[in-house]
């Protein structure tokens, strides 16, 4: 049974974490904000984290999808779960990077598009992708793929031309510029995450006049996402603190 004073937020990005902290400051403890964490995100301050990695809604009367949009299976599972329960759902997708006039982006729709495009722009391409996606480039012959990793891989069974480079965050323009020079990268392959931690690599490639094979985030049809924390906060307020006439209508029904 749903609790009208409980909202659940599914957090899979740094911006999603900031949103959860803003909502906790605004609505707790009068309302309950339950958090499900994805993708190794650290627990948001002031929130109750009670689940990891699933898409179960539980007792919440409304949900916010602040997942990584590239995690399409979780996004779709959450969407379907909310539809089955007929409860309000907000998709939170902050605006991505604005393309600078000096950026040399080769924009592609998905990982397959990146695999198909990379050979046309470079012979050595730095990969900044989830480890599970790196193996897809093994089908591209004759190229070298230095691969930046935020944490040690569980296993690394790729050919020598895939050089794992352990480089945990935080990242900086100077550090990423040095990385590109040391690896002799002629291009970068990465996702258009829009995240602050990834922005130095975009600026470093721009400064060295290197192309980026940029994988665009997937879009779900018919979705109109909230693009800012302020908009998401207003939506949460409308759910947790509805006007009196709406409260009366619900009681009358």
C-alpha positions as CSV (number, residue, x, y, z in Angstrom):
1,X,0.0,0.0,0.0
2,X,1.3,3.5,-0.9
3,X,2.1,6.1,1.7
4,X,1.1,9.6,0.4
5,X,3.9,11.1,2.4
6,X,6.7,8.9,0.9
7,X,8.6,9.5,-2.3
8,X,11.4,7.3,-3.7
9,X,14.2,8.6,-5.8
10,X,16.4,6.3,-7.9
11,X,19.9,7.9,-7.9
12,X,22.5,6.9,-10.5
13,X,24.4,10.1,-11.2
14,X,26.1,12.8,-9.2
15,X,23.4,15.3,-10.2
16,X,20.8,12.9,-9.0
17,X,22.6,12.7,-5.6
18,X,22.5,16.5,-5.4
19,X,18.8,16.5,-6.2
20,X,18.2,13.9,-3.4
21,X,20.1,16.1,-0.9
22,X,18.1,19.2,-2.0
23,X,14.8,17.3,-1.5
24,X,15.9,16.0,1.9
25,X,16.7,19.5,3.1
26,X,13.3,20.8,1.8
27,X,10.9,18.0,2.7
28,X,12.3,15.8,5.5
29,X,11.4,14.9,8.2
30,X,7.8,15.9,7.5
31,X,7.8,13.6,4.4
32,X,9.9,10.5,3.8
33,X,12.4,10.4,1.0
34,X,13.6,6.9,0.3
35,X,16.7,6.4,-2.0
36,X,17.7,3.5,-4.2
37,X,21.3,3.8,-5.2
38,X,22.7,2.7,-8.5
39,X,26.2,2.7,-10.2
40,X,28.3,3.0,-7.0
41,X,27.0,6.5,-6.1
42,X,27.7,7.5,-2.5
43,X,24.7,7.9,-0.2
44,X,23.2,11.4,-0.3
45,X,23.3,13.4,2.9
46,X,20.1,13.5,4.9
47,X,18.4,10.6,3.0
48,X,17.3,7.1,3.9
49,X,19.1,4.7,1.6
50,X,17.3,1.4,1.8
51,X,18.0,-0.4,-1.5
52,X,20.8,-0.8,-4.0
53,X,20.5,-1.4,-7.7
54,X,16.9,-2.5,-8.1
55,X,13.8,-0.8,-9.5
56,X,11.2,-1.8,-6.9
57,X,9.0,1.1,-5.8
58,X,7.8,-0.3,-2.5
59,X,5.5,1.9,-0.5
60,X,6.2,5.2,-2.3
61,X,3.3,7.2,-3.7
62,X,5.6,8.8,-6.3
63,X,9.0,8.2,-7.8
64,X,11.8,10.3,-9.4
65,X,14.0,8.6,-12.0
66,X,17.5,10.2,-11.5
67,X,19.2,7.2,-13.1
68,X,22.0,7.2,-15.6
69,X,20.1,7.5,-18.9
70,X,22.6,5.1,-20.4
71,X,21.3,2.4,-18.0
72,X,18.4,1.7,-20.3
73,X,17.3,-1.5,-18.7
74,X,16.9,0.1,-15.3
75,X,15.2,3.2,-16.8
76,X,12.6,1.1,-18.6
77,X,12.0,-1.3,-15.7
78,X,11.3,1.7,-13.5
79,X,9.0,3.3,-16.1
80,X,7.0,0.1,-16.4
81,X,6.8,-0.4,-12.6
82,X,5.4,3.1,-12.2
83,X,2.9,2.5,-15.0
84,X,1.7,-0.7,-13.4
85,X,1.1,1.0,-10.1
86,X,-0.3,4.1,-11.8
87,X,1.7,6.4,-9.6
88,X,3.4,9.8,-10.6
89,X,6.9,9.5,-12.0
90,X,9.3,12.3,-12.9
91,X,12.4,11.8,-15.1
92,X,15.3,14.0,-14.0
93,X,17.8,14.6,-16.9
94,X,20.0,17.7,-16.4
95,X,21.1,19.5,-19.5
96,X,24.3,18.2,-21.1
97,X,27.3,20.0,-22.3
98,X,26.9,22.8,-24.8
99,X,29.1,22.2,-27.9
100,X,31.9,24.7,-28.1
101,X,32.6,26.1,-31.6
102,X,36.1,24.5,-31.4
103,X,34.8,21.1,-30.4
104,X,35.2,18.4,-33.0
105,X,32.5,16.0,-32.1
106,X,31.4,13.0,-34.2
107,X,28.0,12.4,-32.6
108,X,26.6,8.8,-32.7
109,X,23.5,7.3,-31.4
110,X,24.9,4.3,-29.5
111,X,27.9,2.1,-28.8
112,X,27.6,0.3,-32.2
113,X,27.7,3.7,-33.8
114,X,30.9,4.6,-32.0
115,X,32.5,1.3,-33.0
116,X,31.6,2.0,-36.6
117,X,32.9,5.6,-36.5
118,X,36.2,5.4,-34.6
119,X,38.4,4.0,-37.4
120,X,37.5,7.0,-39.6
121,X,38.9,9.5,-37.2
122,X,42.0,8.0,-35.6
123,X,44.5,5.1,-35.3
124,X,44.8,5.6,-31.5
125,X,41.7,6.4,-29.5
126,X,41.4,6.9,-25.8
127,X,38.3,5.1,-24.5
128,X,36.5,6.5,-21.5
129,X,33.6,4.1,-21.2
130,X,32.2,1.6,-18.7
131,X,34.5,-1.5,-18.8
132,X,31.6,-3.7,-20.0
133,X,31.5,-1.6,-23.3
134,X,35.2,-1.7,-24.1
135,X,35.2,-5.2,-25.5
136,X,33.0,-4.0,-28.4
137,X,36.0,-2.3,-29.9
138,X,37.9,-5.6,-30.3
139,X,36.2,-6.0,-33.6
140,X,38.0,-2.9,-34.9
141,X,41.3,-4.1,-36.3
142,X,44.5,-2.2,-36.5
143,X,43.7,0.5,-33.9
144,X,45.2,1.0,-30.4
145,X,42.8,1.7,-27.5
146,X,44.3,3.0,-24.3
147,X,41.4,2.8,-21.8
148,X,40.9,5.0,-18.8
149,X,39.5,3.2,-15.8
150,X,38.2,4.8,-12.6
151,X,38.8,1.7,-10.6
152,X,40.7,-1.6,-11.1
153,X,38.9,-4.0,-13.5
154,X,37.6,-7.2,-12.1
155,X,39.2,-9.0,-15.1
156,X,41.1,-7.8,-18.2
157,X,41.2,-10.3,-21.0
158,X,41.6,-7.9,-23.9
159,X,44.5,-7.8,-26.4
160,X,47.6,-5.7,-25.6
161,X,46.4,-2.9,-27.9
162,X,43.9,-2.2,-25.1
163,X,46.1,-0.7,-22.5
164,X,44.2,-0.2,-19.1
165,X,45.1,3.1,-17.4
166,X,44.0,3.3,-13.8
167,X,43.0,7.0,-13.2
168,X,40.5,7.5,-10.4
169,X,38.8,10.9,-10.0
170,X,38.9,13.8,-9.5
171,X,39.9,14.9,-12.9
172,X,41.4,18.1,-14.2
173,X,42.1,19.9,-17.4
174,X,45.9,19.6,-16.8
175,X,45.7,15.9,-15.9
176,X,43.5,14.9,-18.8
177,X,45.7,16.9,-21.2
178,X,48.7,15.0,-19.9
179,X,46.9,11.7,-20.3
180,X,46.1,12.4,-23.9
181,X,49.6,13.3,-24.7
182,X,51.2,10.4,-22.9
183,X,48.9,7.9,-24.6
184,X,49.5,9.6,-28.0
185,X,45.7,9.6,-28.5
186,X,44.4,11.0,-31.8
187,X,40.8,10.9,-30.6
188,X,38.6,10.2,-27.7
189,X,35.5,7.9,-27.4
190,X,33.2,8.8,-24.6
191,X,29.5,9.3,-23.6
192,X,27.9,12.6,-23.5
193,X,27.1,12.4,-19.8
194,X,27.1,16.1,-19.2
195,X,28.8,15.3,-15.8
196,X,31.2,17.7,-14.2
197,X,33.8,15.0,-13.6
198,X,33.9,14.2,-17.4
199,X,34.1,17.8,-18.6
200,X,37.9,18.2,-18.2
201,X,38.4,15.5,-20.9
202,X,36.1,17.3,-23.3
203,X,38.1,20.5,-22.7
204,X,41.4,18.7,-23.0
205,X,40.5,17.2,-26.4
206,X,39.3,20.7,-27.5
207,X,42.6,22.2,-26.5
208,X,44.6,19.6,-28.4
209,X,42.3,19.8,-31.4
210,X,41.3,16.1,-31.1
211,X,38.0,14.7,-32.3
212,X,35.6,13.1,-29.9
213,X,33.4,10.2,-30.9
214,X,30.5,11.3,-28.6
215,X,27.7,8.8,-27.8
216,X,24.5,10.7,-27.3
217,X,22.3,9.8,-24.3
218,X,19.3,7.7,-25.2
219,X,15.9,9.4,-25.2
220,X,12.7,7.6,-24.3
221,X,9.8,8.6,-26.5
222,X,7.0,10.7,-25.1
223,X,9.2,11.7,-22.1
224,X,9.4,15.4,-21.0
225,X,12.2,15.3,-18.4
226,X,13.0,17.9,-15.7
227,X,16.2,19.6,-16.8
228,X,17.1,21.3,-13.5
229,X,17.0,20.6,-9.8
230,X,14.6,23.6,-9.2
231,X,12.0,22.1,-11.6
232,X,12.3,18.7,-10.0
233,X,11.9,20.2,-6.6
234,X,8.7,22.1,-7.7
235,X,7.3,18.8,-8.9
236,X,8.1,17.0,-5.7
237,X,6.4,19.9,-3.8
238,X,3.3,19.5,-5.9
239,X,3.1,15.8,-5.0
240,X,4.0,16.0,-1.3
241,X,2.1,19.3,-0.6
242,X,-0.8,19.4,-3.0
243,X,-3.2,22.4,-2.8
244,X,-6.1,22.2,-0.5
245,X,-8.6,21.7,-3.3
246,X,-6.8,18.7,-4.5
247,X,-6.7,17.2,-1.0
248,X,-10.4,17.7,-0.7
249,X,-11.1,16.1,-4.1
250,X,-9.1,13.0,-3.1
251,X,-11.0,12.7,0.2
252,X,-14.4,13.1,-1.5
253,X,-13.5,10.3,-4.0
